[in-house]
Amino acid sequence: MESIGLSSSTARPSGRGDLRRWQAFFTPQEIVRRDWMFKLVGKETFNVGKSETKATINIDAVSGFAYEYTLEIDGKSLKKYMENRSKVTSTWVLNLDGIDSRVVLEKDTMDIWCNGQNIETAGEFVDDGTETHFTLGQHNCCVKAVSSGKRRDGIIHTLLVDGTEIAECTE
């Protein structure tokens, strides 16, 4: 599974519409384009990402020729979907050798994805938890999983790239 991005890419959809066409983007990739639309309001459903996650854009007339666009993913608002995803994944955004990268850890399977590609990893148990090792280009990476010591906080996942800790993305 990949991060919807949205994935990036960030989870910031933008839409443009007029009397003839409608487009949806998940920065920077165009996901759907509808040419020669005559209905300006309603729903447009499409799939996002390699996991083919169902997304719907609701287009509502606000007043005159002003429109409001709302995005639902898997039947949930974008905000609710992102909140749920943040519970089961950890995401880091970084630039390596001039290339923007989004690293996503699926906490339930410990799978690691980078820019939508599943990364081969090697896991090992260490004194204070686990370490999952992988490489990105020429960089040695490691996701450390250690107990927070608090039941409510659970396990803390930290990404290290060449020994340097990378801050987790909160959006």
Long-range contacts (C-beta under 8 A, 24 or more apart in sequence): 1-49, 1-50, 1-51, 1-106, 1-111, 1-113, 2-49, 2-50, 2-51, 2-104, 2-113, 2-116, 3-49, 3-85, 3-89, 3-91, 3-102, 3-104, 3-113, 3-116, 4-48, 4-49, 4-53, 4-55, 4-73, 4-81, 4-85, 5-49, 5-102, 6-48, 6-49, 7-49, 7-102, 7-104, 7-115, 7-116, 8-93, 8-102, 8-115, 9-102, 10-171, 11-78, 11-82, 11-171, 13-57, 13-69, 13-71, 13-78, 15-57, 15-59, 15-69, 17-59, 17-67, 22-59, 24-57, 31-55, 40-67, 41-67, 48-73, 49-116, 50-116, 82-171, 86-170, 90-143, 90-157, 90-159, 90-168, 91-168, 91-169, 92-159, 92-166, 92-167, 92-168, 92-169, 93-169, 94-161, 94-166, 96-136, 96-137, 96-139, 96-161, 97-137, 97-138, 97-139, 99-137, 101-136, 102-169, 103-136, 103-141, 103-159, 103-166, 105-132, 105-143, 105-157, 105-159, 107-155, 107-157, 110-143, 110-145, 112-143, 129-155, 136-161
